[in-house]
Amino acid sequence: MTQLHYELLDVFTDTRFRGNGLAVVKGAGDLSDQQMQAIAREFNQSETVFILPSKNPAHSARIRIFTPAQELPFAGHPTVGTAVMVAINQLGNVSGQEDAIVVLEENVGPVRIGVSFRPNKQPFAEFDIPKMPDEMDRTPTVDELSLVLGLATSEIGFENHRPSCFEAGMPFVFIPLRNLDVIGRAAVDTQAIEKLLGTDHQEVYLYCRETVKRSSSFHARMFAPSLGIAEDPATGSAAAAFAGAVMKFDQPSKGTKNYIIEQGVEMGRASEIHLELVIKDEGLKNVRIGGHVVKVASGVLEL
């Protein structure tokens, strides 16, 4: 019988049982694709990470990321959570202030993550996104989206924000909604999404400017039925692509701009995703995604 150790984490939160749950399976180099997918279905988290030896000895580890339904090339909260676990393994028992750099090989390419440990605080990890956001040309119309969400067309959009589609490793349809009341009432029709967007492009990200917490910049919800995720409490890959929508509609000035995206509130899993944009004369130069990580449990997986 093979035994593999795993950790259960809550990511993009500093409070246990909030944020986005993540399973991290260590020493998974001998597992087949089918075994990884079966284990991901068993854990039934938004994503499960499998840690393998890195191909490049200068990198910290190679990881593969699975939802309950399929493998992903890249995802935010698995990157943040796994980086913290790898950093703890590198540094040993962290009791004071420590910083580490972790490089994870993902299917989208190597991702560099900075991890910070501070006394009396949960660890924080922040990564440079591996691919800058690109706008896609297949955004549905407001009329089409109103039918998918069960909303009036007048409730879609705010200020100059209109539906858009960006990808930064994963594609998302970004739908601005008028306020918190509207975003709370939105009900995604999964069959209508599949008919409208196709089976390989069903990730829907709703957002509004009105927020629950005064410190937040945007309130968001994310639905990905094609990935086996009815609703996600925190989506770092969506935040990475959302940088494109922020640049398009808000047109921030040069410099470093910091935003906090609150998500998962409607699910009782409140999350905070830190989004940083570095803007130069030529436009968006860099995007960073960060958040806290809380260890919830550990155990042994028997195969």
Residue pairs with C-beta under 8 A, 6 or more apart in sequence:
1 302
1 303
2 30
2 302
2 303
3 300
3 301
3 302
3 303
4 25
4 26
4 27
4 28
4 31
4 300
4 301
4 303
5 25
5 26
5 27
5 298
5 299
5 300
5 301
6 23
6 24
6 25
6 26
6 298
6 299
6 300
6 301
7 23
7 24
7 26
7 85
7 295
7 297
7 298
8 21
8 22
8 23
8 24
8 45
8 295
8 296
8 297
8 298
8 299
9 21
9 22
9 23
9 24
9 81
9 84
9 85
9 293
9 294
9 295
9 296
10 16
10 17
10 18
10 19
10 20
10 21
10 22
10 293
10 294
10 296
11 19
11 20
11 21
11 22
11 77
11 78
11 80
11 81
11 234
11 271
11 291
11 292
11 293
11 294
12 19
12 20
12 77
12 80
12 233
12 234
12 236
12 263
12 271
12 272
12 273
12 291
12 292
13 19
13 20
13 234
13 269
13 270
13 271
13 272
13 291
13 292
13 294
14 121
14 122
14 292
14 294
15 270
15 294
16 294
16 296
17 269
17 296
18 233
18 264
18 269
18 270
18 271
19 77
19 233
19 234
19 264
19 269
19 270
19 271
19 291
19 292
19 294
20 46
20 77
20 232
20 233
20 234
20 235
20 264
20 269
20 271
21 45
21 46
21 233
21 296
22 45
22 46
22 47
22 48
22 49
22 77
22 78
22 81
22 82
23 40
23 43
23 45
23 47
23 48
23 49
24 48
24 49
24 51
24 78
24 81
24 82
24 85
25 31
25 39
25 48
25 49
25 50
25 51
25 301
26 51
27 51
28 36
28 50
28 51
28 52
28 64
29 52
29 53
31 39
31 50
33 71
35 303
36 48
36 50
36 64
36 66
36 71
37 66
37 70
37 71
39 48
39 50
39 66
39 301
40 47
40 48
40 66
40 67
40 68
41 68
44 68
45 68
46 67
46 77
46 229
46 232
46 233
47 65
47 66
47 67
47 72
47 75
47 77
47 78
48 65
48 66
48 67
49 63
49 64
49 65
49 78
49 81
49 82
50 63
50 64
50 65
50 66
51 61
51 62
51 63
51 82
51 86
52 61
52 62
52 63
52 64
53 61
53 62
54 60
54 61
54 62
54 103
54 105
55 62
55 105
56 105
56 110
58 103
59 103
59 104
59 105
59 110
60 86
60 90
60 102
60 103
60 104
61 82
61 86
61 102
61 104
61 105
62 104
62 105
62 106
63 78
63 79
63 82
63 104
63 105
63 106
64 71
64 107
65 71
65 72
65 73
65 74
65 75
65 78
65 106
65 107
66 72
67 224
67 227
67 228
67 229
68 227
68 228
68 229
69 226
69 227
69 228
70 227
70 228
71 107
72 107
72 170
72 227
72 237
73 106
73 107
73 108
73 169
73 170
74 106
74 107
74 108
74 111
74 130
74 131
74 169
74 170
74 237
75 170
75 235
75 236
75 237
76 234
76 235
76 236
76 237
76 238
76 239
76 240
76 273
76 289
77 234
77 235
77 236
77 291
79 104
79 106
79 111
79 113
79 125
79 127
79 236
79 289
80 113
80 125
80 126
80 127
80 236
80 289
80 290
80 291
80 293
81 125
81 293
82 104
83 102
83 104
83 113
83 115
83 125
83 127
84 115
84 123
84 125
84 293
86 102
86 104
87 100
87 102
87 115
87 117
87 123
87 125
88 94
88 123
90 100
90 102
91 98
91 100
91 117
94 117
94 123
95 119
96 117
96 119
97 117
97 118
97 119
98 116
98 117
99 114
99 115
99 116
99 117
100 114
100 115
101 112
101 113
101 114
101 115
102 112
102 113
102 114
102 115
102 125
103 110
103 111
103 112
103 113
104 110
104 111
104 113
105 111
106 130
108 130
108 131
108 169
109 130
109 131
110 130
111 127
111 128
111 129
111 130
112 127
112 128
113 125
113 126
113 127
114 125
114 126
114 127
115 123
115 124
115 125
116 123
116 124
116 125
116 126
117 123
118 124
121 292
122 292
122 293
122 294
123 292
123 293
124 290
124 291
124 292
124 293
125 290
125 291
125 293
126 274
126 276
126 288
126 289
126 290
126 291
127 288
127 289
127 290
128 286
128 287
128 288
129 168
129 169
129 240
129 243
129 287
129 288
129 289
130 169
131 168
131 169
131 240
132 168
132 284
132 287
133 166
133 167
133 168
133 240
133 241
133 242
133 243
133 244
133 247
133 284
133 287
134 166
134 167
134 168
134 244
135 164
135 165
135 166
135 244
135 248
136 165
136 166
136 167
136 171
137 165
138 165
138 201
139 163
139 164
139 165
139 173
140 148
140 163
140 173
140 196
140 197
141 163
142 153
142 156
142 157
142 162
142 163
143 153
144 196
145 151
145 156
145 163
145 173
145 175
146 152
146 153
146 155
146 156
147 189
147 192
148 188
148 189
148 192
148 193
148 196
148 204
149 156
149 175
149 186
149 187
149 188
149 189
149 206
150 185
150 186
150 187
150 189
151 177
151 182
151 185
151 186
154 178
155 177
155 178
155 182
156 163
156 175
156 176
156 177
156 178
157 163
157 176
157 177
157 178
158 176
158 177
158 178
158 179
158 208
158 209
159 209
159 249
160 249
161 176
161 245
161 249
162 176
162 249
163 173
163 174
163 175
163 176
164 173
164 174
164 244
164 245
164 248
164 249
165 171
165 172
165 173
165 174
166 172
166 174
166 241
166 242
166 243
166 244
166 245
167 241
168 237
168 240
168 241
168 243
168 244
168 287
169 237
169 240
169 241
170 203
170 237
170 238
170 241
171 201
171 203
171 241
172 203
172 204
172 205
172 222
172 237
172 238
172 241
172 242
173 197
173 201
173 203
173 204
173 205
174 205
174 207
174 241
174 242
174 245
175 204
175 205
175 206
175 207
176 207
176 208
176 249
177 183
177 186
177 206
177 207
177 208
178 208
179 208
179 209
179 210
180 208
180 210
180 211
180 212
180 219
182 208
183 206
183 207
183 208
183 219
183 221
184 266
186 206
186 221
188 204
188 223
188 225
190 202
190 225
193 202
193 204
193 223
193 225
194 202
194 225
194 226
197 204
199 226
200 226
201 226
202 223
202 224
202 225
202 226
202 227
203 222
203 223
203 224
203 226
203 227
203 238
204 222
204 223
204 224
205 220
205 221
205 222
205 235
205 238
205 242
206 220
206 221
206 222
206 223
207 218
207 219
207 220
207 221
207 242
207 261
208 218
208 219
209 218
209 219
210 219
211 217
211 218
211 219
211 262
212 219
212 262
212 265
212 270
213 260
213 262
215 260
216 260
216 261
216 262
216 272
217 259
217 260
217 261
217 275
218 242
218 259
218 261
218 262
219 261
219 262
219 263
219 265
220 235
220 238
220 242
220 261
220 262
220 263
221 231
221 263
221 266
222 229
222 231
222 232
222 235
222 238
222 263
223 229
223 230
223 231
223 232
224 232
231 266
231 267
232 238
232 263
232 264
233 263
233 264
233 267
233 269
233 270
233 271
234 263
234 264
234 269
234 271
234 273
234 291
235 263
235 273
236 273
236 289
236 291
239 261
239 273
239 275
239 289
240 287
240 289
242 261
242 275
243 275
243 277
243 284
243 287
244 284
246 252
246 259
246 275
246 277
247 277
247 279
247 283
247 284
252 277
252 279
253 279
254 279
254 280
254 281
255 278
255 279
256 276
256 277
256 278
256 279
257 276
257 277
257 279
258 274
258 275
258 276
258 277
259 274
259 275
259 276
259 277
260 272
260 273
260 274
260 275
261 272
261 273
261 275
262 270
262 271
262 272
263 270
263 271
263 273
264 270
264 271
271 291
272 291
272 292
273 289
273 290
273 291
274 288
274 289
274 290
274 291
275 287
275 288
275 289
276 286
276 287
276 288
276 289
276 290
277 284
277 286
277 287
278 284
278 285
278 286
278 287
278 288
279 285
